[in-house]
């Protein structure tokens, strides 16, 4: 990667420079871009670095491989139940992801190339414009697993869809196919699988040609609504998520899922 600004990120996130556009790729393809501590921490660091890259005008976020992101890696979640210090750092990183995406000065376009689950779903919900592959889906299964959903979808969905729909999908964890996501307002466009990144990039490049200050200020005006929602709910949401990591229900679900994984 070349350019005046040097991103300080691990291999789990790749940032490619395409003129004024930054293509951000979640890069754990063998694990469907599920987040471990390294990736989660890197996502938290990403948005302040995009802000600091003064040549960046728009970012496109996608996943390498078959998925956008499959959510939290089960082994990572298991660690979080046992290590309060790691959990504290992770909760803090969760806050930085939400606040960093909301406050990021440049527009963020999501190119959802496959399943976007858990944190992946939250990143999509916090993006400014969303392109979804026809075969992709969204899901926020925090509650099904035994966790409180604090890091995005439960915060933003009530602003994007009816409160009843937000409750339905947050409380059930049901999959939201791409076409359904577009119908209810969680995605802007559904496109053929092999076109999702190209179309998201085309959108980003159009925005990158618009007047810079007006673009950034317009995003800020629009996101003030979201900032108020985040401010109103985030303290309780993240405290509740932290508490839910010690629940018996989560422990039982993780034990079951980890045993299933070990058996192959």
DRENDO-316780 format. One line per field, with one value per residue (C-alpha): residue number from 1; x, y negated, z negated. Coordinates in pm, 1 decimal. Example, Ala and Ser with C-alpha at 12.3 -4.5 7.8 and 13.67 -1.06 7.14 Angstrom:
k <- c(1:2)
c1 <- c(1230.0:1367.0)
c2 <- c(450.0:106.0)
c3 <- c(-780.0:-714.0)
***
This chain:
k <- c(1:2:3:4:5:6:7:8:9:10:11:12:13:14:15:16:17:18:19:20:21:22:23:24:25:26:27:28:29:30:31:32:33:34:35:36:37:38:39:40:41:42:43:44:45:46:47:48:49:50:51:52:53:54:55:56:57:58:59:60:61:62:63:64:65:66:67:68:69:70:71:72:73:74:75:76:77:78:79:80:81:82:83:84:85:86:87:88:89:90:91:92:93:94:95:96:97:98:99:100:101:102:103:104:105:106:107:108:109:110:111:112:113:114:115:116:117:118:119:120:121:122:123:124:125:126:127:128:129:130:131:132:133:134:135:136:137:138:139:140:141:142:143:144:145:146:147:148:149:150:151:152:153:154:155:156:157:158:159:160:161:162:163:164:165:166:167:168:169:170:171:172:173:174:175:176:177:178:179:180:181:182:183:184:185:186:187:188:189:190:191:192:193:194:195:196:197:198:199:200:201:202:203:204:205:206:207:208:209:210:211:212:213:214:215:216:217:218:219:220:221:222:223:224:225:226:227:228:229:230:231:232:233:234:235:236:237:238:239:240:241:242:243:244:245:246:247:248:249:250:251:252:253:254:255:256:257:258:259:260:261:262:263:264)
c1 <- c(0.0:131.6:27.1:111.2:-94.1:18.6:-250.3:-140.9:-358.4:-295.0:-332.3:-689.1:-791.8:-667.4:-695.9:-652.2:-615.8:-813.2:-770.3:-983.4:-1164.2:-1043.9:-1145.1:-1151.5:-1155.4:-1218.8:-959.7:-1020.3:-1175.2:-1115.0:-1323.8:-1585.5:-1437.5:-1564.8:-1410.6:-1138.6:-975.1:-723.6:-987.3:-1231.3:-963.4:-852.1:-1206.2:-1218.7:-893.9:-997.4:-1232.5:-1005.2:-739.5:-982.2:-1054.0:-682.2:-622.9:-686.6:-676.3:-965.2:-1308.0:-1516.6:-1466.8:-1608.5:-1620.7:-1647.0:-1527.3:-1270.5:-1398.6:-1757.4:-1882.1:-1899.8:-1861.1:-2002.7:-2001.2:-1801.0:-1575.2:-1705.2:-1359.4:-1328.7:-1668.0:-1559.1:-1249.1:-1465.4:-1677.1:-1364.5:-1141.9:-1292.9:-997.4:-1027.9:-1403.5:-1354.4:-1123.1:-1364.3:-1663.0:-1458.6:-1367.3:-1735.4:-1811.2:-1530.6:-1666.6:-2015.3:-1905.1:-1626.0:-1857.5:-2121.1:-1866.1:-1644.8:-1614.5:-1623.9:-1922.1:-1903.9:-2048.6:-2101.2:-2053.6:-2221.6:-2077.7:-2214.3:-2364.9:-2341.7:-2410.5:-2368.0:-2098.1:-2103.4:-2470.9:-2393.0:-2127.5:-2384.2:-2643.7:-2396.3:-2288.0:-2421.2:-2515.9:-2559.8:-2523.8:-2612.2:-2539.2:-2854.6:-2742.5:-2639.5:-2838.0:-2833.2:-2889.7:-2832.3:-2839.6:-2698.8:-3012.7:-3048.0:-2696.9:-2764.5:-2608.5:-2752.0:-2713.2:-2530.6:-2296.2:-2506.6:-2811.7:-3036.3:-2936.8:-2982.7:-3264.8:-3541.0:-3425.8:-3425.8:-3737.0:-4053.2:-4001.4:-4203.6:-3972.3:-3664.6:-3801.1:-3889.6:-3545.0:-3355.4:-3564.8:-3575.5:-3234.9:-3404.1:-3216.3:-3310.8:-3254.7:-3114.3:-3440.8:-3629.2:-3357.9:-3405.7:-3784.7:-3782.8:-3503.3:-3192.1:-3025.9:-3027.7:-2960.2:-2962.3:-2736.4:-2597.4:-2333.6:-2050.6:-2138.1:-2171.8:-1823.4:-1815.2:-2147.8:-2052.3:-1725.6:-1908.8:-2129.7:-1826.8:-1644.7:-1947.5:-1959.9:-1584.0:-1625.9:-1870.0:-1761.1:-1562.4:-1669.9:-2035.2:-2028.4:-1875.5:-2105.6:-2413.5:-2320.8:-2273.9:-2616.3:-2780.6:-2588.9:-2675.7:-3001.2:-2796.7:-2553.6:-2844.5:-2973.4:-2628.0:-2583.3:-2923.2:-2883.7:-2515.4:-2426.4:-2707.9:-2665.7:-2295.4:-2333.8:-2610.2:-2399.7:-2110.7:-2344.7:-2486.5:-2140.1:-2169.4:-2511.8:-2574.8:-2764.1:-2465.7:-2235.0:-2465.0:-2501.8:-2127.8:-2050.3:-2296.3:-2159.9:-1795.1:-1860.0:-2032.6:-1731.2:-1486.3:-1681.5:-1648.5)
c2 <- c(0.0:-342.7:-691.4:-968.5:-819.1:-488.7:-273.7:-97.0:214.4:590.4:829.7:900.3:572.0:467.1:108.6:49.0:-298.6:-367.2:-738.7:-913.8:-588.6:-349.8:14.7:182.5:562.5:772.5:1043.6:1369.9:1551.7:1903.2:1807.6:1620.2:1296.0:1376.7:1139.1:1245.7:994.9:878.7:806.4:650.3:417.2:331.0:237.3:6.6:-157.5:-181.9:-476.4:-725.1:-633.5:-689.8:-1029.7:-1106.3:-1009.6:-1352.5:-1216.2:-978.0:-1094.5:-773.8:-423.4:-95.6:186.9:549.6:896.8:1123.6:1466.9:1592.5:1375.1:1012.3:1119.2:1413.0:1219.5:1311.8:1616.0:1864.7:1917.6:1541.2:1522.1:1806.0:1606.8:1304.5:1500.5:1598.6:1289.0:968.7:755.2:873.3:820.6:463.9:389.4:550.9:355.9:37.0:133.9:192.9:-161.7:-291.4:-102.9:-247.4:-600.7:-588.7:-487.7:-744.0:-1025.3:-927.3:-1232.9:-1037.7:-841.3:-463.9:-235.1:130.7:393.0:690.5:981.3:1256.9:1318.5:1020.9:1155.0:1006.5:740.6:776.2:686.1:389.8:258.1:271.9:96.3:-182.9:-233.0:-523.5:-335.7:41.7:264.1:630.3:934.3:1126.3:1429.5:1228.9:1193.2:997.6:1137.9:1022.2:1337.5:1176.8:1250.0:1606.6:1675.5:1511.6:1168.4:818.3:652.8:326.1:254.4:126.9:297.0:263.2:-104.2:-196.6:31.6:-171.8:-470.5:-269.6:-50.8:-43.3:17.5:338.2:476.5:373.3:559.4:866.8:910.0:817.0:1047.4:1347.0:1323.8:1431.5:1401.0:1106.1:1200.3:928.2:854.8:829.8:603.6:365.9:375.5:267.9:11.8:194.4:192.5:-52.1:187.0:562.4:663.4:981.7:1143.3:1078.7:708.3:602.8:459.2:296.8:123.4:10.4:-127.4:-308.3:-476.0:-566.8:-718.8:-932.0:-1065.5:-1122.9:-1370.0:-1588.8:-1899.5:-1771.7:-1996.8:-1992.1:-1611.2:-1575.0:-1834.6:-1679.3:-1340.6:-1506.9:-1674.8:-1341.6:-1152.6:-1394.0:-1195.1:-877.8:-1038.6:-1130.4:-772.8:-634.7:-882.9:-795.0:-417.5:-322.9:-342.2:-107.4:113.3:180.9:225.9:477.8:657.2:680.4:827.9:1080.5:1231.7:1388.5:1544.4:1917.7:1913.9:1784.1:2036.2:2325.2:2208.0:2159.3:2501.8:2658.2:2469.6:2530.4:2902.9:2916.2:2745.1:2987.1:3280.1:3131.7)
c3 <- c(0.0:93.9:-3.4:-246.9:-529.8:-678.8:-837.4:-1153.9:-1140.0:-1161.0:-870.1:-983.4:-817.2:-474.8:-352.8:19.6:167.0:484.9:542.6:278.7:190.4:-79.7:-33.2:-374.9:-377.0:-685.9:-642.7:-828.4:-531.7:-665.7:-971.8:-765.0:-903.1:-1250.9:-1502.1:-1740.7:-1974.3:-1714.5:-1449.9:-1697.0:-1832.7:-1479.1:-1374.7:-1677.2:-1562.1:-1197.9:-1195.0:-1370.2:-1114.7:-826.8:-981.3:-999.2:-634.2:-483.4:-128.8:-202.7:-83.9:-108.9:-249.2:-119.8:-374.7:-264.4:-362.0:-202.0:-105.4:-133.5:-418.9:-521.3:-885.4:-1078.1:-1407.9:-1715.2:-1706.7:-1964.6:-2116.0:-2158.1:-2326.0:-2553.6:-2652.7:-2729.5:-2976.2:-3171.6:-3154.3:-3302.2:-3189.8:-2830.5:-2849.4:-2974.0:-2681.9:-2436.4:-2566.7:-2536.0:-2179.1:-2107.5:-2218.2:-1997.0:-1695.6:-1735.1:-1812.6:-1556.5:-1273.8:-1368.7:-1396.6:-1101.8:-877.8:-551.1:-416.5:-466.0:-198.9:-292.5:-21.4:-190.4:5.7:-219.9:-564.1:-800.9:-1149.3:-1497.3:-1478.5:-1100.7:-1105.4:-1331.7:-1091.5:-812.9:-1030.2:-1110.5:-748.4:-545.7:-228.0:-195.5:110.4:51.0:264.4:355.7:153.6:-153.7:-472.7:-797.3:-1145.6:-1501.1:-1717.0:-2033.2:-2232.8:-2102.2:-2227.5:-2563.2:-2510.6:-2507.9:-2166.9:-2236.0:-1946.6:-1661.4:-1518.7:-1822.7:-1843.8:-1476.9:-1359.9:-1531.4:-1320.9:-998.2:-1025.8:-1235.3:-1605.8:-1575.8:-1306.0:-1502.9:-1804.7:-1598.8:-1448.2:-1766.5:-1987.0:-1750.5:-1581.3:-1257.2:-930.8:-711.1:-344.5:-121.5:58.2:-270.9:-411.5:-117.9:-147.1:-512.2:-487.7:-609.7:-267.0:21.8:308.4:374.8:662.9:820.1:600.5:844.1:875.2:512.4:466.9:810.9:754.7:405.6:544.8:823.6:562.8:349.6:646.5:732.9:377.4:378.4:667.3:475.6:280.7:-12.9:-298.3:-196.1:-180.8:-525.6:-681.3:-522.2:-666.0:-1005.9:-986.2:-905.5:-1172.5:-1452.5:-1479.3:-1520.2:-1763.3:-1989.9:-1983.6:-2063.5:-2347.5:-2494.0:-2500.9:-2486.1:-2856.6:-2955.8:-2648.2:-2701.7:-3078.5:-3012.3:-2751.6:-2998.0:-3260.1:-3013.8:-2959.9:-3307.2:-3250.8:-3283.8:-2954.0:-2759.8:-2927.6:-2834.5:-2475.1:-2428.7:-2574.9:-2331.2:-2029.6:-2117.4:-2166.3:-1828.3:-1668.5:-1833.2:-1696.7:-1350.4)
***
